[in-house]
């Protein structure tokens, strides 16, 4: 089965207060968890598990930003990774907004600042102004193996809008394998290890949520919706925490990429421009005008790479660009004939393209 499962069929936990689905979701999850308890100890085991779930829910946040384009959701999930307000989530169209709102478990709504992102892993780090927050320590995260029973925490379907706890799914790791998947017609850049899950975790709004074992120890981050490139089946998966930690540290250190790239001259003798690629951007009328493509010149490197009007350039050779000026600055670091790798945001999804200016 693919995503888009109805919330009423999903095991989750909500305090039965504000949402009509809450009571049914809590009951379903309690039954599912108790089924795994040792005979004669189910009550104590369930009580302990409930305490663990609440502890993790306090570390999970709801993120709101851009959306509405072609029915795209304006929300996703994330979790706290420091006491002073760093949040780990997925990089998506939701973050393409001047205003990002992060809602904590206690209902506080805080402004989130995008610190940086990693285009290969499709993760992002936000910062909120808060202190003494419950959080996961990525350095203390555990590794999962096939058969590990897991809990997935997220705001799937946007059920929790205030101080209601996020939803919880129960399942297990079906396989630990190398990811081979696509989004639409495009293969994704990440080809590393993932946990394939036997629960319907990767539904709208769930991306960026936390995957833990039954003791509440972090295992990984719930990924975005993907299809298996071999059989076209929707994947329910999470990125292992071991893959995330180095990228997060690089982002917090001021680098958008997971690995440091070789230094390039700041100003080559003949620098590259958007015009050399065949790109005409929208008028740069604001201090931070997003680098949207206005038109693409026929038979240009951009046209040959499949770039279209309304595409948003978000990375240039793994460097995050958030304005037309930033795009021009990054291109100016490259030689006019250099091959350049761009990551575009198109209809809410990231698309990788490689342009060869000298090949026009």
N, C-alpha and C positions, 0 to 999 in steps of 0.2 A: 504494500500500500504506500502511496505517496503522501506528501504533506497535505495540509488543508483538512486534517481530521477535525471533527467538531469537538469543541471543548468538553461537552458532556461525556465524551467517551474517553477522556484523558485522565489518568490518575494524577491528582495534584492536591496541594494543601492550601486552604484558605480559611481564615477565621470566619465563621458564618455570621458576618456582620453587614457587609454592604453590597455584595454581589450575589445575585440569585443562584449562581452556579456553585457558590462557596461550599455549602453544606454537602452537596452530592460529591464534589471533588474530594473533600476531606474524608468522607466515609469510604470512597473507593480506594484512596491511598492507604488508609488505615487497614482495610481488609487485605490489600495486597502485601503490605509490610508484615502484618501479623502472620500471614501464611508461611513466612520463612522463619518464624520464631521457634525455638525448641519447645517440644511438647511439655506442658506444665509450667512454662515460664513466659508464655505469650504476653501476659499483662505487663510484667516488669520490662520485658524486652521492648514492647511497643512504647512504653513510657520513656524509656531511655532514647529510643529512636526519635520520638517526638521532640525531646529536648535537643538532640543533635540537629534535627531539621530546623528548629527555630534559631539555633545558633548560626547556621549557614545562611538562612534567609536574611538575617541582619547584616550579612556581608554582601548581599546581592542588591543591585540597584536597577531602577527603570530609567531608560534614557529616551528623551523626546527631542525631535528636531524637525528636519525637512521631510516632507512627504506629500502625498496627494497626487503626484504626477502619475497618470495612468493607473490610479488605484494603489500606489505603493504605500506601505505602512509608514507612519511617521514616528515609530517607536521601535526600540530594541532593548536588549538586556546588557548588563555588565556586572562586574564585581570589584569590590575594593581590594587593593593590593598594598595599601599603606595606611597608617593611622592618620596621616596628614592629608588624605584626600585624593590619592592617585587611583584611577579607575581603569581597568582593562576591559575592552570591548572589541567588537569587530569594526573594521573600516567599511562604511557603507554610505548610501545616499542620505541616510538619516543625519549624518554628521556634516553634511554640506549645507550648513546654516550658520548665520551670524549669532543665533541664539540656540544653545544646546542646554536643555534642562535635565538635571540628574535628580531623581526622586529617591530618597533614602527609605529604608524600611520603616522608620518612624514617621514618615510622611513629609519630612522637610524637602522642599524643592530648591535646589541650588543651581547657579549658573555653572556650566561646564566649559572649560577651555581645552581645545584640542592641542595637546602637547606635541604629538607626532604620530606617525603611522609607519607600518611596514607593508609594502605592496605585495611581497611574496606570500606572507602569511595572512594578509588581509586583516590585520589587527590594528588597533589604535589605542592610545593612552590619553585619557582626559584628566584634568585636574580640577577639583572643587575646593572651595575655601572652607575647610572644616578641620577639626582636630579630634584626637582620641576616638577614632572610629574603629569598630571591629573590622578585621580584614584578614585576607589570606597572605601568607608569606610564600612567595613563589619558590624561594630556596628550600622550603620545607615540604614542597609538593611531593606526592607519591607517584609511582608508576603503576599502571594497570596492566593486567594480563587477561587473556581469554578466560571468560567465566567469572571475572570479578563482578560482584553485584554493585550497582551504582545508583546514585540519585542525581537527577538533572534539574537544576534550579533556573527558572527564567520567567519572564513576563510574557509568555506565549499568548497570542491572541489579544494582548493588551487588557487582560481581565482585571489586573490590579492597577488602579489609577491613583490611589492615595496611600494611606498607611496599611493597606491590606498586604499580607505577605505574598511573595511571588509564588507561582505554581511549582509543584515538585512532581517529577515523573520517576517511577521505579523501573529498573531494567538491569541488564548486564552487558558486559563487553562481549560481543559476539566474535570479534576478530580484531587483531592488531595487524594492520597491513599498510602498504604504501598507497597513497591516494592516487587514483586515476579517474578524473572526473571532469565534467564540463558544465558551463553555465550558458545556456542557449547554444549557440554554434561554436563557442570558444572554449578551448581547453584552458583550465586554470593554471596559474604559474606554479603553485605549490605542488610538489610531488613527493612530499615527505610522509612520515608515519602518521597514522590516525587511529583512533579507536572507533570501530564500527559498532553501533549500539542496536539492541533489539527493541528499543522503545521509540515512539514517534516524537523525537526530540526536536528536529529541525523544522519547526513550523513557523509561521509569521510571528515576529517579535521575540523568538527564542534565541536568535543569534547573539552571541556574547555572554550567554549564561554560563554558570559554573557546573562542572561535573565533579562529583565527589564519590568516595566510597561510603559505606554505611557508617563509618566512624566520623564522617564530616571532613575528611582530609581531601584537599584539592587534587584532582587527577588531570583536569584539562578544561578547555573552553569550548562551548558549543559553537559549531561553525554555521555558515550561511547555507541556504538551500542549494543543493547540488544534485546532479544526476550522474550515475555511473556511466563513464564514456564507453564501456563495453556492452552493457545490456540496457541502458537507458532507464534504469530503476532509480528512484529517489534514494539518496543516502541519508541515514541518520548517523551522525559522527561527531567526534570532538577532537580538537587538536591537543596532543599531550603537553602538559605543563613544561616538560623538558625542552620542547621546541620553542616555547614562548619566552622563557626567562632571559636568554641572551638578547633577543630582539627588544624586550621591554627595557632592559638596562641601557641598550643603545639609544632608544628613543628618549629616555629620561636624561641621558647625557647630552642630548641635543642633536642626535643623528636620526634621520628618518629611516635609514636602511639598517637591516640587521647586521650587515658586515661592512667594514670600512672599505671603500673602493679606492683604487690607486689615485693619487693626487694628479690633477690635470692643471695645466697653466690657466691662470685666472683670465688672461686675455690672449688667446691665440692670435697669430698674425692676421688670419682671416676668420672672423667669428661667425657662428651660425645664427641665423635669425628665423623667425616664424615664416617670413616670406620665402626664404630659401627652401623651406619644406612645403610650400604651397598653401600655407594656412593664413587665413584672414580672421583675426579675432574680433569679438564684439568691441565697440568703441570703449576705450579706457577712460571713462569719465569719473570714476570714483577712486578713492584712495586704495581700495582693495577690490577692484573689479574682477570677478571670477573669470578665469581664462576659458570662456566658452568659444567654440569655433563658430564663426559667422558664415563663412563660405570656404570652399576648397577648390583650388585652381585645377582645372582639367589636366590630366597627364602628369601631375606633380607627384613627388614622393608621398605626400599625404593621401592623394587620391589612390595611388597604387596600393597603399597600406590599408585602404578601406575606411579612412576617417570620414566622418559625415558632419554636416552642419548640426549644431546643438550639442555635439560631444563636448564634455568638460575635461580638460587636461588636468590631471591630479598629481601625476608624478613624471619627472624627467630624469631618466637614468637613476631611478630609486630615490630621487630627491623630491619631497613634497612641495608642490607649488600651489599657492592659494590665491594668486592674483596674476593679472596680465604682466605686471612689472616683474614679479618673481619668475614667471616663465621666461621672460626676455633675459633676465639675469642668468638663469641656469643654462639657457641655450648659448649665451655669450661666452661661457666657459669651454665650449666645444669648438673644434675646428670646423670650418665650413663644409668639409667633405666627410666629417665623422658620422658613423652610424649612430643613430639615437633611438633609445627605447622609451616609449611613452605608455603610460597607463591612463586610460580614459574612463570616465563615468558616463555610461549610455543607458538611458531608461532604467536607472537605478542599479545597474550592474557594472563591475569593473571589466574592462577589456584591454588586453595587452597588444600593442602594435610595435613594429620595428620599421624605421624609416631609413632609407639610404640616399642621402642628398646627392652623392656623386653618381648615382645610377640613373638620374633623370635623363 
